[in-house]
């Protein structure tokens, strides 16, 4: 017996007459003798989990709503990151969803987990029904939601990530808990079990979790944010002309969709969207064909400006043989394209819309002074996996436009590539990004837990193995995580001078506040964990 928690905030409405049976125990704080033991009786008890010092449990007797909120919030501020809530609340129509929403909102506001259990079928049914609902929610996420009306006697078990909760509190600026007038009880350690498997599913796509309907809703919202940001920038500058380079790949397709939606919603002439395709040494027929089809399906003109001759001349002038596929060979093409786009924007009085995404910025998978630069980067806050889902959702929303749907579908099926090296002997794409830097679904997983949850590298690896262990070899996951850490640090110099662009998810790599890191920071300490 660790202690006794007294009930406070008595309810005397909506069928409750608690003052008939209870006295408010708010002011109780004393040592009592109970069940043959001496223990403390108080509403302000905290219990430290015996084998996990980070887990601090607080207890609330009675419903978490109304006047009870302040006490629960104080319990969380005192250090509790898991609240145990026992109630004897009666059931009524719509109660389950109301209770679910209430607990989710409280857990998100207090950055905690709430384990809730109410009285069930063993109670009298004279005037009320007692459902025996069981909930376990964490920071606005439902882990267990069980309706007890079925008279089920099963236990509900799940994992709670207290480390993630503590990191969220740090991000929100919570002060270090001092416990105040709360009593911290530290029970003795118990033998640890050997079974360390997670009971909860680890999302492979943390940027777009949930059901298909929830993902589609997020895709629509993300696109709306991108469109709104570009609209605001164009209205501010007074410009009604944009210039965009279209490669026939995913990122430029999404950027073009953003431009088209912004102009369409504001009823601006589509002639203000200047689309250029700039074939180089590695441009294939599939991507160039999709670029043409996409423009045609959106009612846009496409201008072709080959960079082959200009890049050959430039390489010749700097002493390059024009054949060796080194960094100069590749980057000269990216920089030539950026120069053309910038000059075209000056010519028409427009704005160059950037196409690079958040994942590429994290990995530094862009050419410094090339596609790294634009006048407004609409995709800079969208990770690659989300780019893919938004384009897929947009294609599904426009099945009535067969040409648009088919071109976007083929773009989705095309391997991700910068196409800076010549095609292979069969004419297929030879330079495949995910074979060089790693699968984007892994890198986006690493990126989310590194920036959003601030997990250690060892924990990210553990979670990644749980999520992808059946899909990738553990050795490969480790190797790609090492590559992510190395590139994230070494490529900061590119992020230190990024163009403007909107944060779409609750993270940003903008050097103006989203992510402030010196360009010569070292990844050594992080790599030691891997």
C-alpha positions in Angstrom: 0.0 0.0 0.0 1.7 3.2 -1.2 -1.0 5.7 -0.1 -4.6 6.8 -0.2 -5.9 9.5 -2.5 -8.9 11.4 -1.2 -11.8 12.5 -3.5 -12.3 16.2 -4.2 -14.6 18.3 -6.3 -17.9 16.6 -5.4 -20.6 16.6 -8.1 -24.2 17.3 -7.1 -25.9 17.7 -10.5 -27.0 15.6 -13.5 -28.1 12.7 -11.2 -25.0 12.9 -9.0 -25.5 13.4 -5.2 -22.0 12.9 -4.1 -22.2 15.2 -1.0 -24.6 12.6 0.5 -21.8 10.1 0.7 -18.5 12.0 0.6 -16.8 14.9 2.2 -14.5 16.9 0.0 -10.9 15.7 0.9 -9.1 18.7 -0.6 -7.5 19.6 2.7 -6.7 16.1 3.9 -3.0 15.5 4.3 -2.0 13.2 7.1 -0.6 9.8 8.1 -3.3 7.2 8.7 -3.4 3.6 9.7 -5.2 1.5 7.1 -5.3 -2.2 6.3 -2.6 -2.9 8.9 -0.2 -0.3 7.5 0.7 3.3 8.0 0.4 5.4 4.9 -0.4 9.0 3.8 -3.9 10.1 3.0 -3.9 13.1 0.6 -5.3 14.3 -2.8 -1.7 15.3 -3.7 0.2 12.0 -4.1 2.6 11.2 -6.8 4.0 7.7 -7.4 7.2 7.1 -9.2 7.2 4.0 -11.3 9.5 1.4 -9.7 11.5 0.5 -12.8 11.1 3.7 -14.8 12.0 6.9 -12.9 10.7 9.1 -15.7 7.1 7.8 -15.2 5.3 9.8 -12.5 1.8 8.7 -11.7 -0.9 11.0 -10.4 -4.4 9.8 -9.3 -7.8 11.5 -9.7 -10.9 10.0 -8.1 -14.0 11.2 -9.9 -14.7 12.6 -13.4 -12.0 14.8 -15.0 -14.2 17.7 -16.1 -15.4 21.1 -14.8 -13.9 22.1 -11.5 -11.7 19.0 -11.5 -9.5 20.3 -14.3 -7.5 22.7 -12.1 -6.5 19.9 -9.7 -5.4 17.6 -12.5 -3.4 20.4 -14.2 -1.7 21.1 -10.9 -0.9 17.4 -10.6 0.7 17.5 -14.1 2.6 20.7 -13.3 3.9 18.9 -10.2 5.5 16.3 -12.4 2.8 13.7 -13.2 2.9 12.5 -16.8 0.4 9.7 -16.3 -3.0 10.3 -14.7 -5.0 7.4 -13.3 -8.7 8.3 -13.2 -11.3 6.1 -11.5 -14.9 7.2 -11.6 -18.5 5.9 -11.0 -20.1 8.0 -13.8 -23.4 6.8 -15.2 -24.1 6.4 -18.9 -26.3 8.3 -21.2 -26.8 8.7 -24.9 -23.6 10.0 -26.6 -21.6 9.7 -23.4 -18.9 7.5 -24.9 -17.9 10.0 -27.7 -18.2 12.9 -25.3 -15.9 11.2 -22.8 -13.5 10.2 -25.5 -13.2 13.8 -26.8 -12.8 15.2 -23.3 -10.0 12.8 -22.4 -8.2 13.4 -25.7 -8.4 17.1 -25.3 -7.2 17.0 -21.7 -4.2 14.7 -22.4 -3.1 16.9 -25.3 -3.4 20.1 -23.2 -1.6 18.7 -20.2 0.9 16.7 -22.3 0.2 13.5 -20.4 -1.3 10.1 -20.6 -4.7 9.4 -18.9 -5.8 5.9 -17.9 -9.5 6.0 -17.3 -11.8 3.4 -15.9 -15.4 3.8 -14.8 -17.8 1.6 -12.8 -19.5 -1.1 -14.9 -22.2 -3.8 -14.8 -21.7 -4.6 -11.2 -23.5 -1.3 -10.2 -27.2 -1.0 -9.5 -29.4 -0.3 -12.5 -32.2 1.2 -10.4 -32.0 4.6 -12.0 -28.8 4.5 -14.1 -26.7 2.5 -16.4 -23.0 2.1 -15.7 -21.0 1.3 -18.8 -17.5 0.5 -17.5 -15.7 2.4 -20.1 -11.9 2.0 -20.4 -9.7 4.5 -22.0 -5.9 5.0 -22.3 -5.0 8.2 -24.2 -1.6 9.9 -24.7 -1.1 13.5 -25.7 -4.3 13.6 -27.8 -3.9 10.1 -29.3 -6.2 7.2 -28.4 -4.4 4.0 -27.4 -7.3 2.1 -25.8 -11.0 3.0 -26.2 -13.3 0.3 -24.9 -17.0 0.5 -24.5 -17.9 -1.5 -21.5 -21.6 -2.0 -22.3 -20.8 -5.4 -23.7 -20.1 -6.7 -20.1 -16.6 -7.6 -21.2 -14.2 -8.5 -18.3 -11.0 -8.3 -20.4 -8.0 -6.2 -19.4 -6.9 -3.4 -21.8 -3.1 -3.0 -22.0 -0.9 -0.6 -24.0 2.4 1.2 -23.8 2.8 4.8 -22.8 5.8 6.8 -24.1 6.7 9.0 -21.1 9.9 10.1 -22.8 7.9 11.5 -25.6 5.6 13.3 -23.2 8.5 14.8 -21.3 10.1 16.0 -24.6 6.8 17.7 -25.6 6.7 19.5 -22.3 10.2 20.7 -22.8 9.2 22.0 -26.3 6.2 23.8 -24.8 8.4 25.5 -22.2 7.1 23.7 -19.1 9.3 24.4 -16.1 11.0 21.6 -14.3 8.7 20.0 -11.9 9.4 20.7 -8.2 6.5 18.6 -6.8 5.5 21.6 -4.6 3.2 20.4 -1.8 2.7 17.0 -3.5 4.2 13.9 -1.8 6.3 11.7 -4.1 6.2 8.0 -3.2 9.0 5.9 -4.5 8.2 2.2 -4.2 11.1 -0.4 -4.3 12.2 -1.7 -7.6 10.8 -5.0 -8.8 12.4 -7.6 -11.0 12.3 -6.6 -14.7 10.6 -8.9 -17.2 12.5 -10.1 -20.2 9.6 -9.3 -22.6 10.3 -5.8 -23.9 8.2 -6.0 -27.0 6.0 -3.0 -27.7 2.2 -3.5 -27.4 1.3 -0.5 -29.5 1.8 -0.2 -33.2 4.6 2.2 -34.4 3.4 4.3 -37.3 5.5 3.9 -40.4 4.3 7.3 -41.6 4.3 9.6 -38.6 3.8 12.7 -40.7 0.5 11.2 -42.0 -0.8 8.7 -39.4 -4.3 7.3 -39.0 -6.9 6.0 -41.3 -7.1 6.6 -45.1 -9.9 9.2 -44.4 -7.7 11.0 -41.9 -4.7 11.0 -44.2 -6.8 12.4 -47.0 -8.1 15.2 -44.7 -4.5 16.1 -43.8 -3.5 16.1 -47.5 -6.3 18.6 -48.3 -5.3 20.8 -45.3 -1.6 20.7 -46.3 -2.3 21.7 -49.8 -4.6 24.5 -48.6 -1.8 25.9 -46.4 0.6 25.8 -49.4 -1.9 27.6 -51.6 -2.7 30.2 -48.9 1.0 30.9 -48.4 1.7 31.5 -52.1 -1.4 33.6 -52.4 -0.3 35.8 -49.5 3.2 36.3 -51.0 1.8 37.2 -54.4 -0.7 39.6 -53.0 2.0 41.2 -50.8 4.4 41.7 -53.8 1.6 42.6 -56.2 2.9 40.1 -58.7 0.6 37.9 -60.8 3.4 36.0 -62.6 5.2 32.9 -61.3 7.9 30.9 -62.9 8.4 27.2 -62.2 10.7 24.5 -63.5 8.9 21.3 -64.2 10.9 18.1 -64.3 8.1 15.5 -64.5 8.9 14.4 -61.0 6.9 14.5 -57.7 8.1 17.7 -56.2 7.7 19.9 -59.2 4.3 18.3 -59.9 3.1 19.3 -56.4 4.6 22.8 -56.7 2.8 23.3 -60.1 -0.5 22.1 -58.5 0.0 24.7 -55.7 0.5 27.4 -58.3 -2.5 26.3 -60.4 -4.8 26.1 -57.3 -3.6 29.6 -56.1 -4.3 31.2 -59.5 -7.6 29.3 -60.0 -9.0 30.2 -56.5 -8.1 33.8 -56.9 -9.4 33.9 -60.5 -6.0 35.1 -61.8 -5.2 34.4 -65.5 -3.5 31.0 -65.9 -1.2 32.7 -68.4 0.6 34.1 -65.4 2.0 30.6 -64.7 5.2 30.2 -66.7 6.2 26.6 -66.8 9.7 25.6 -68.1 11.1 22.2 -68.7 14.9 22.2 -69.1 16.2 18.8 -70.4 19.8 18.0 -69.5 22.2 15.2 -69.8 20.0 12.7 -67.9 16.5 13.8 -68.8 14.4 10.8 -69.9 11.5 10.5 -72.2 9.1 9.4 -69.4 9.6 12.4 -67.2 9.6 14.9 -70.0 6.5 13.3 -71.4 4.7 13.5 -68.1 5.7 17.1 -67.7 4.0 17.9 -71.1 0.9 15.9 -70.2 0.6 17.5 -66.8 0.7 21.0 -68.3 -1.7 20.1 -71.0 -4.2 18.7 -68.5 -4.1 21.8 -66.4 -4.5 24.1 -69.4 -1.0 25.6 -69.1 1.7 26.3 -71.8 5.0 24.6 -71.5 8.3 26.2 -72.7 11.3 23.9 -73.4 14.8 25.3 -72.9 17.5 22.7 -73.3 20.5 23.2 -71.1 22.7 20.6 -72.8 24.7 23.0 -75.0 25.1 25.7 -72.4 26.3 23.2 -69.8 28.8 21.6 -72.2 30.2 25.0 -73.1 30.4 25.9 -69.4 32.1 22.7 -68.5 34.6 23.1 -71.3 35.4 26.7 -70.2 36.3 25.5 -66.7 38.4 22.6 -67.9 36.0 19.7 -67.5 36.0 16.9 -70.0 32.2 17.0 -70.2 32.0 13.2 -69.7 33.0 12.4 -66.1 29.9 12.3 -64.0 31.3 14.1 -61.0 29.9 16.8 -58.8 30.8 19.6 -61.2 29.0 17.6 -64.0 25.9 17.2 -62.0 25.7 20.6 -60.2 26.4 22.6 -63.3 23.0 21.5 -64.7 21.1 22.4 -61.5 22.7 25.8 -61.3 22.1 26.4 -65.0 18.4 25.7 -64.5 18.2 28.0 -61.6 19.9 30.8 -63.6 17.3 30.3 -66.4 14.4 30.4 -64.0 15.7 33.5 -62.2 16.3 35.4 -65.5 12.9 34.3 -66.9 11.3 35.7 -63.7 13.1 39.0 -64.2 12.0 39.0 -67.8 8.3 38.5 -67.1 8.2 40.3 -63.7 7.4 37.2 -61.8 8.4 35.0 -58.8 10.4 31.8 -59.0 8.5 29.1 -57.1 10.8 26.5 -55.6 10.1 22.8 -55.7 12.4 21.2 -53.1 10.8 19.4 -50.2 11.6 19.1 -46.4 13.2 15.7 -46.7 15.7 17.0 -49.3 16.5 19.9 -47.1 17.1 17.6 -44.1 19.5 15.4 -46.2 21.0 18.3 -48.1 20.0 16.5 -51.3 20.1 19.6 -53.5 22.7 21.7 -55.3 24.0 24.6 -53.3 23.1 27.7 -55.4 21.1 25.5 -57.7 17.7 24.0 -56.9 18.5 24.9 -53.3 17.5 28.5 -54.2 14.2 30.1 -55.4 12.1 33.2 -54.6 9.5 31.3 -52.6 9.7 27.6 -51.7 6.2 26.2 -51.4 7.3 22.6 -50.7 10.0 23.4 -48.1 7.7 22.4 -45.2 6.4 19.2 -46.8 8.3 15.8 -46.3 8.7 13.6 -49.3 6.3 10.9 -48.1 3.7 13.6 -47.7 4.4 15.0 -51.1 3.6 11.6 -52.5 0.4 11.3 -50.6 -0.8 14.8 -51.5 -0.2 14.1 -55.2 -2.0 10.8 -54.9 -4.9 12.4 -53.2 -5.1 15.2 -55.7 -5.1 12.6 -58.6 -7.9 10.7 -56.9 -9.9 14.0 -56.5 -9.6 14.7 -60.3 -10.5 11.3 -61.8 -12.9 13.2 -64.1 -9.8 14.7 -65.8 -8.3 11.5 -67.2 -5.2 13.1 -68.6 -4.4 14.8 -65.2 -5.2 11.6 -63.3 -3.1 9.4 -65.6 -0.1 11.8 -65.7 0.0 12.2 -61.9 -0.3 8.4 -61.5 2.6 7.8 -63.8 4.6 10.5 -62.0 3.9 8.6 -58.7 5.2 5.4 -60.3 8.4 7.0 -61.6 11.5 6.4 -59.5 12.7 9.5 -57.6 15.7 11.0 -59.4 17.5 14.3 -60.1 18.3 12.9 -63.6 21.7 14.6 -63.7 23.5 11.5 -65.1 22.7 9.9 -68.5 20.2 7.0 -68.7 21.3 3.4 -68.7 21.7 1.2 -71.8 18.0 0.5 -71.8 17.1 4.2 -71.7 15.9 3.9 -68.1 16.7 6.2 -65.2 20.2 5.3 -63.9 20.4 7.7 -61.0 17.8 6.7 -58.4 17.8 8.8 -55.3 16.6 6.2 -52.8 19.4 3.8 -53.9 21.9 6.5 -53.1 20.7 8.2 -49.9 18.2 5.6 -48.7 14.4 5.1 -48.7 12.5 8.3 -48.0 10.0 6.5 -45.8 12.9 5.7 -43.5 14.4 9.1 -43.6 11.0 10.8 -42.9 10.5 8.4 -40.0 14.0 9.4 -38.7 13.3 13.1 -39.3 10.0 13.2 -37.5 11.2 11.5 -34.4 14.5 13.5 -34.4 12.8 16.9 -34.8 9.3 16.5 -33.3 9.9 14.0 -30.5 13.6 14.8 -29.9 14.3 11.1 -29.5 17.9 9.8 -29.1 19.4 7.9 -32.0 19.2 4.7 -30.1 15.4 5.2 -29.5 14.8 6.2 -33.1 16.6 2.9 -34.2 14.5 0.9 -31.8 11.3 2.4 -33.0 12.4 2.1 -36.7 13.1 -1.6 -36.2 9.6 -2.0 -34.6 8.0 -0.2 -37.6 10.1 -1.5 -40.5 11.8 -4.7 -39.1 9.8 -7.0 -41.5 10.5 -4.7 -44.5 14.2 -4.0 -44.1 17.1 -5.8 -42.6 18.2 -4.3 -39.2 21.7 -3.7 -40.6 20.2 -1.7 -43.5 18.1 0.4 -41.1 21.2 1.1 -39.0 23.2 2.1 -42.1 20.5 4.5 -43.3 20.1 6.0 -39.9 23.8 6.7 -39.8 23.6 8.2 -43.2 20.7 10.4 -42.1 22.6 11.7 -39.0 25.8 12.4 -41.0 24.0 14.3 -43.8 21.7 16.2 -41.5 24.6 17.7 -39.7 27.0 18.1 -42.6 24.5 19.8 -44.9 23.4 22.5 -42.5 25.3 25.1 -44.5 22.6 24.8 -47.2 19.8 25.3 -44.7 21.6 28.4 -43.2 20.5 30.4 -46.3 17.1 29.1 -47.3 14.5 31.1 -49.3 11.2 31.9 -47.7 8.6 29.2 -47.6 5.8 28.0 -45.3 6.0 25.6 -42.4 3.2 23.1 -43.1 3.8 20.5 -40.4 4.7 21.6 -36.9 8.4 21.5 -37.7 10.6 23.7 -39.9 14.2 23.8 -41.0 14.1 27.5 -41.7 17.2 29.3 -40.2 15.0 32.2 -39.2 13.5 30.4 -36.2 12.5 26.9 -37.2 15.9 25.3 -36.9 18.9 27.3 -35.7 22.1 25.3 -35.8 25.7 26.2 -36.7 26.9 25.0 -40.0 29.9 23.3 -38.4 28.0 21.3 -35.8 29.3 17.8 -35.5 27.2 14.6 -35.6 29.9 12.6 -33.7 27.9 12.3 -30.4 24.8 11.2 -32.2 26.7 8.7 -34.3 28.2 7.1 -31.2 24.7 5.9 -30.2 24.1 4.0 -33.5 
